[in-house]
C-alpha cells in the first residue's frame, strides 16, 4: 500500500485569518493526503516541532500578516537544525513577488498567492514528494 503524503498546515504569528488555510487543508485531504492543521497563532518553534512529531513530508504556511520575511527564514533555520532536509517548506498568502524570489533563494518552495488554484498546490506537493522521497 502506498504511503499517504503527510502535510502540516499552519498559521504563523498573529495572523488571525484562517479561511485560506482551511480551504487548502480540505483540498489536500480530498486529494488523498493526510493533513495536520495546527490552528492559529503558531510560533515557528511550535510549527517545526509539530512537523517533526508528525513526520510530515511538507509544511504549508499560510501568512497574510506581512511577517513572511521573518517567519519563513526562521522556520527554515529550525528545520535545518532538526535535520529536516527532506521536508518541503511551502506556503501562500499575501507575499510580494520580490519577496517570493528572495524566499525561494533561501530554500523555501513554491509560494502561492491569491488566485492560485488548489489544484496547483496539490500538484506541486505531489510532484515535490515524488522527486524527494523520504528514506
N, C-alpha and C positions, 0 to 999 in steps of 0.2 A: 504494500500500500504506500502510495506517495505521501510524503510528509507535507502537511499544510504549511504554507508560508505564515509566519507569525509577525504581526506588526503592532508596535506600540504607538498609539496616537496620544499626543499630549498638548495641553495649552500651557505655555510657559509665561511666567511673570504675572503681572497684574491684569492682563487682558481678560475681560470677563465675557467675551462674546464667543460662544462655542457652537453656534449653529453649523458653520462650515466643517468643523472637526467632526461633528456628529453625522453629517451627510457623508463625509469621506469614510468614516468608520463603518457606516451601514453599507456603503458601496463596496468596500473591501470585503466585508462579511458576505455580501451577496455574491461576490466573485470567488468565494470559497476560501478566503483567508481567515485565519484566527486573529481577532483584533482585541487588544487590551487598551481600553480607554481610561486614562488616569484622571481625567477631570480637570477642573480649572486650577489656576494659580500654583502650578508646579515649578519648583526650582530646577535648574539644570542637574543638580545633585540627585534630586528625587527622580527625575526622568531617567538618568543613566542607571541608577540603582535598580529601578523597576525593570528597565530593559535587560539588565544583567540577570536579575532574578527570573525573569520570564523567558530568557534565552531567545530573544527575538531576532528576526532576520533584518528588520528595518525599524527605524524610529521616524515617525512623521510628526513634525512640529507645526502647529497652526499658530500663526502670530500676526496680530493686527495692530499691536501697540507701538510699533516703531523701534522696538528693542532688538530687532533681528541681528544687528551687527555686534551685539553683546552676547545674546543668548546662544546663537549657533556656534560661534567660536568657543564659548565656554563648554558647551556640550561636546564638541569635537575634542577638546583638550581632555575632558574627563573620560571620554570613550578611549582615547589613546592610552591614558594612564591605566585603564582597566583591561587593556589588551583587546578591545572590541574592534579590531581592524576588519573583521568580516561582517560588520553590521552597517547597513546603509543609513545615513542621516539625510532625510529629505524633508520637505515641508511645503507650506504655502501660506498665502496671506497677502497683505499689502506690503510689497517689497519692491523698491525702485530697481530698474534694470541694471544700473551701475553697481548697486549693492549685490544683486544676484551674481554678477560677474565676479566680484571680489570674494563672495562666499564660496562659489564654485572653485575658485583658485585655491582656497584654503582646504578644500576637500568635501564640502557639502555637495550632495547630489542635486538632482533637478529640483527647482523651486517653482511651484505652481501659483500663478496669480489669478485674480478674479477673471472668470470667463473660461478658465481651463476646465476640460471635461473630466468627470470621474473616470471615464474610460482611459484617458491619457495617464492618469495617476496609476490606475490598476495595471495597465500595460507596462509602464515604466518599472514598477516594483517587481512584477513578474519577470521581466527581462533582466533586471539587475540581479535578482536572486538566482536565475538560471545561469548567468555568467559568473557568479561569485558564490558557488555552493559552500555551505559550511562543512567542515571536515568532521 
